[in-house]
Amino acid sequence: MTDPLLEVKNLSVTFDTATGPFKAVDGVSFHVNPREVLAIVGESGSGKSVSVLAVMNLLPWTASVSADRMALNGQDLQTMPKKARQRLNGGDIGMIFQEPMSSLNPCFTVGAQIDEMLRAHTNLGRGARKEKILHLLDQVGIPNPKARAASYPHQMSGGQCQRAMIAMAIACEPKLLIADEPTTALDVTIQKQILELLLTLQQDYGMGMILITHDMGVVAETADRVVVQYQGRQIESAGVLDLFEKPQHDYTRALLAALPERATGDRLPTVSDIFEGIGT
């Protein structure tokens, strides 16, 4: 069997708060194989984003992280020197953050922000970096890359900003790409284009990918395997076909029941309908 690209076992994250410790992630385990798409799904507050931010060591100082194992390509991330681990972020691990309009720095052009990534993680000269930036913007489907490289985020649409974020994430050809709710706040047409772009790039670069979402429709279209989280805990893990055909947990069944195509009658299920009576 192929060794996992990323392996996480028994991950827990606790935040110090004014009212005492709060456990946001409690004993979550998952792995990602090379060239595989793993979806981590659950409602807001289920610990999806916190889990991957712990892997990237991007949580605030108030967070305490523990795991039995956390390894990328067999390298133990917990014992890795701080600077070496920082080099992984943007290098071996690329991340597309939520809300591209707020994730991009409004004070710098898109080209300058991609250039910063290349300067930090490659040995390319200035001319080669400029050429690479234009190639990346073209690759993610942004028209007129030269003009857009000189644009500030506020001069671009939400879809174009998301594409620019994707260009930054793949700039150094990472082994693992993490996409945190990559279609949030985009209209349905743009959502589909972004998902198709991500899957194309994932195959072209041979990356493993973690897709964080609450949208089971997106999961069905993109994922190979699925981890379901609820209230910080992992409640189910399965191949995507098994999960949709034979969900094992009430919460998973409720998520699937919330899909519009599974609604019955004239009314879509409300949040109260979905969560009433669900066991945890």
C-alpha positions as CSV (number, residue, x, y, z in Angstrom):
1,M,0.0,0.0,0.0
2,T,1.1,3.6,-0.6
3,D,2.2,5.4,2.5
4,P,-0.1,8.4,3.4
5,L,1.0,11.8,2.3
6,L,-0.4,13.3,5.5
7,E,-1.2,11.3,8.6
8,V,-3.0,12.7,11.7
9,K,-3.9,10.5,14.7
10,N,-5.8,11.5,17.8
11,L,-5.6,15.2,17.2
12,S,-6.9,17.4,20.0
13,V,-6.9,21.2,20.2
14,T,-7.8,23.2,23.3
15,F,-8.1,27.0,23.6
16,D,-7.5,29.0,26.8
17,T,-10.5,31.3,27.2
18,A,-11.7,33.8,29.8
19,T,-14.1,31.2,31.1
20,G,-11.7,28.3,31.1
21,P,-10.3,25.7,28.6
22,F,-12.4,25.0,25.5
23,K,-11.7,21.8,23.5
24,A,-12.4,22.7,19.8
25,V,-11.1,19.4,18.4
26,D,-11.3,16.1,20.4
27,G,-9.5,13.0,19.1
28,V,-9.7,13.5,15.4
29,S,-7.8,11.2,13.0
30,F,-7.5,11.3,9.3
31,H,-5.0,10.7,6.5
32,V,-4.6,11.8,2.9
33,N,-3.0,9.6,0.2
34,P,-1.1,11.0,-2.8
35,R,-3.4,12.3,-5.6
36,E,-6.4,11.8,-3.3
37,V,-9.2,14.2,-2.4
38,L,-10.3,14.0,1.3
39,A,-13.3,16.0,2.2
40,I,-13.7,17.1,5.8
41,V,-17.4,18.0,6.3
42,G,-19.5,19.3,9.1
43,E,-21.5,22.4,10.2
44,S,-19.8,25.6,11.3
45,G,-18.0,25.1,14.6
46,S,-17.4,21.4,14.1
47,G,-13.6,21.9,14.2
48,K,-12.9,21.4,10.5
49,S,-10.7,24.5,9.9
50,V,-9.1,24.3,13.4
51,S,-8.0,20.7,12.5
52,V,-6.1,21.7,9.4
53,L,-4.7,25.0,10.9
54,A,-3.2,22.8,13.7
55,V,-1.5,20.7,11.0
56,M,-0.1,23.9,9.5
57,N,0.9,25.3,13.0
58,L,-1.1,28.5,12.3
59,L,-3.3,28.6,15.4
60,P,-2.9,31.4,17.9
61,W,-0.8,31.1,21.1
62,T,-3.9,30.4,23.1
63,A,-4.2,27.0,21.4
64,S,-2.7,23.8,22.8
65,V,-2.3,21.1,20.2
66,S,-1.6,17.4,20.9
67,A,-1.6,14.3,18.7
68,D,-0.3,10.8,18.8
69,R,1.1,11.4,15.3
70,M,1.2,14.2,12.8
71,A,3.4,13.5,9.8
72,L,3.8,14.8,6.2
73,N,5.6,12.4,3.9
74,G,6.7,10.4,7.0
75,Q,8.3,13.5,8.6
76,D,7.1,14.1,12.2
77,L,5.6,17.7,12.2
78,Q,5.5,17.9,16.0
79,T,9.3,17.4,16.4
80,M,10.3,19.3,13.3
81,P,12.2,22.6,14.1
82,K,10.1,25.7,13.9
83,K,11.8,27.2,10.9
84,A,11.6,23.9,8.9
85,R,7.9,23.6,9.6
86,Q,7.4,27.2,8.5
87,R,9.0,26.4,5.2
88,L,6.5,23.7,4.6
89,N,3.7,26.2,4.6
90,G,3.5,27.6,1.1
91,G,6.1,25.1,0.0
92,D,5.0,21.5,0.5
93,I,1.6,22.6,1.8
94,G,-0.5,25.1,0.0
95,M,-3.7,26.5,1.5
96,I,-6.6,28.4,0.1
97,F,-8.2,30.3,2.9
98,Q,-11.8,31.3,3.3
99,E,-13.1,34.6,2.0
100,P,-10.5,35.6,-0.6
101,M,-11.4,39.3,-0.5
102,S,-10.3,39.4,3.1
103,S,-7.4,36.9,2.9
104,L,-5.6,38.9,0.2
105,N,-3.7,41.9,1.4
106,P,-5.5,45.0,0.2
107,C,-2.3,47.1,0.2
108,F,-0.4,45.0,-2.3
109,T,-1.0,44.0,-5.9
110,V,-1.9,40.4,-6.7
111,G,1.4,40.0,-8.5
112,A,3.4,41.2,-5.5
113,Q,1.6,38.8,-3.2
114,I,2.4,35.8,-5.5
115,D,5.9,37.1,-5.9
116,E,6.3,37.1,-2.1
117,M,5.5,33.4,-2.0
118,L,8.0,32.6,-4.8
119,R,10.7,34.6,-3.1
120,A,10.2,32.8,0.2
121,H,10.1,29.3,-1.2
122,T,12.1,29.2,-4.5
123,N,15.5,30.3,-5.8
124,L,14.0,31.9,-8.9
125,G,15.4,35.2,-10.1
126,R,13.3,38.3,-10.6
127,G,12.7,37.7,-14.3
128,A,11.8,34.1,-13.8
129,R,9.4,35.0,-11.0
130,K,7.6,37.5,-13.1
131,E,7.2,34.9,-15.9
132,K,6.0,32.4,-13.4
133,I,3.4,34.8,-12.0
134,L,1.9,35.4,-15.4
135,H,1.9,31.7,-16.1
136,L,0.1,31.0,-12.8
137,L,-2.6,33.6,-13.4
138,D,-3.2,32.3,-16.9
139,Q,-3.3,28.7,-15.5
140,V,-6.1,29.5,-13.0
141,G,-8.1,31.2,-15.7
142,I,-7.6,34.9,-15.1
143,P,-7.9,36.9,-18.3
144,N,-5.2,39.4,-19.2
145,P,-2.7,38.2,-16.6
146,K,-0.3,41.1,-17.1
147,A,-2.9,43.6,-16.2
148,R,-4.3,41.6,-13.3
149,A,-0.9,41.0,-11.8
150,A,-0.8,44.8,-11.4
151,S,-4.3,45.0,-9.9
152,Y,-5.2,45.3,-6.2
153,P,-7.8,42.9,-4.7
154,H,-10.5,45.5,-4.6
155,Q,-10.2,45.9,-8.4
156,M,-11.1,42.3,-9.0
157,S,-14.3,40.3,-8.6
158,G,-14.7,37.7,-5.9
159,G,-14.2,34.9,-8.4
160,Q,-11.0,36.5,-9.7
161,C,-9.7,36.9,-6.2
162,Q,-10.4,33.3,-5.4
163,R,-8.5,32.3,-8.6
164,A,-5.6,34.5,-7.4
165,M,-5.6,32.8,-4.1
166,I,-5.4,29.4,-5.9
167,A,-2.5,30.7,-7.9
168,M,-0.7,31.6,-4.7
169,A,-1.4,28.2,-3.2
170,I,0.0,26.3,-6.1
171,A,2.9,28.7,-6.9
172,C,5.5,26.4,-5.4
173,E,3.9,23.1,-6.6
174,P,2.9,21.8,-3.2
175,K,2.4,18.1,-2.4
176,L,-0.7,18.8,-0.4
177,L,-3.3,21.5,-1.1
178,I,-5.8,22.5,1.6
179,A,-9.0,24.3,0.4
180,D,-11.0,25.8,3.2
181,E,-14.6,26.4,2.0
182,P,-13.2,27.6,-1.4
183,T,-16.6,28.4,-2.9
184,T,-18.0,30.5,0.0
185,A,-19.8,33.7,-1.1
186,L,-19.5,32.9,-4.8
187,D,-22.5,32.4,-7.0
188,V,-23.4,28.9,-8.2
189,T,-21.8,29.3,-11.7
190,I,-18.5,30.5,-10.3
191,Q,-18.6,27.8,-7.6
192,K,-18.7,25.1,-10.3
193,Q,-15.9,26.7,-12.2
194,I,-13.7,27.0,-9.1
195,L,-14.3,23.3,-8.1
196,E,-13.5,22.2,-11.7
197,L,-10.3,24.3,-11.6
198,L,-9.2,22.8,-8.3
199,L,-9.7,19.2,-9.5
200,T,-7.9,19.9,-12.8
201,L,-4.9,21.4,-10.9
202,Q,-4.9,18.6,-8.4
203,Q,-4.6,16.0,-11.2
204,D,-2.1,18.1,-13.2
205,Y,0.2,18.6,-10.2
206,G,-0.4,15.2,-8.7
207,M,-1.3,16.7,-5.3
208,G,-3.2,15.3,-2.4
209,M,-6.1,17.6,-1.4
210,I,-8.1,18.3,1.7
211,L,-11.4,20.0,0.9
212,I,-13.2,21.6,3.9
213,T,-16.9,22.1,3.3
214,H,-20.4,21.9,4.8
215,D,-21.9,21.2,1.3
216,M,-22.6,17.6,0.7
217,G,-23.3,18.3,-2.9
218,V,-19.7,19.5,-3.3
219,V,-18.5,16.4,-1.5
220,A,-20.3,14.1,-3.9
221,E,-18.7,15.8,-6.9
222,T,-15.1,16.0,-5.7
223,A,-14.1,13.7,-2.9
224,D,-12.6,10.2,-2.8
225,R,-13.1,9.8,1.0
226,V,-15.0,11.8,3.6
227,V,-14.4,12.6,7.3
228,V,-17.5,13.9,9.1
229,Q,-17.0,16.1,12.2
230,Y,-19.5,17.2,14.7
231,Q,-18.9,19.3,17.8
232,G,-15.1,18.8,17.5
233,R,-15.3,15.0,17.2
234,Q,-14.9,12.7,14.2
235,I,-18.1,10.7,14.0
236,E,-17.7,9.0,10.6
237,S,-15.1,8.2,8.0
238,A,-15.7,6.4,4.8
239,G,-15.3,6.3,1.0
240,V,-17.6,8.8,-0.7
241,L,-19.8,6.1,-2.2
242,D,-20.2,4.2,1.0
243,L,-21.0,7.4,2.9
244,F,-23.8,8.4,0.6
245,E,-25.2,4.9,0.2
246,K,-24.8,3.6,3.8
247,P,-24.3,6.5,6.3
248,Q,-23.7,5.1,9.7
249,H,-24.4,8.1,12.0
250,D,-27.6,10.1,12.5
251,Y,-25.8,13.3,11.9
252,T,-24.5,12.1,8.5
253,R,-27.9,11.0,7.6
254,A,-29.2,14.5,8.5
255,L,-26.6,16.2,6.3
256,L,-27.6,14.0,3.4
257,A,-31.3,14.6,4.0
258,A,-30.6,18.4,3.8
259,L,-29.6,18.0,0.1
260,P,-32.3,19.8,-2.0
261,E,-32.7,16.8,-4.3
262,R,-33.6,14.7,-1.3
263,A,-36.2,17.0,0.1
264,T,-39.8,15.9,-0.1
265,G,-42.9,18.0,-0.4
266,D,-43.0,21.8,-1.1
267,R,-40.7,22.8,1.8
268,L,-36.9,22.2,2.2
269,P,-35.8,21.0,5.6
270,T,-34.9,23.7,8.1
271,V,-32.1,23.5,10.6
272,S,-34.5,22.6,13.3
273,D,-35.8,19.7,11.2
274,I,-32.3,18.4,10.5
275,F,-31.0,18.4,14.1
276,E,-34.2,17.5,16.0
277,G,-33.6,14.3,17.8
278,I,-30.1,13.7,16.5
279,G,-27.9,11.8,18.8
280,T,-24.2,12.8,19.3
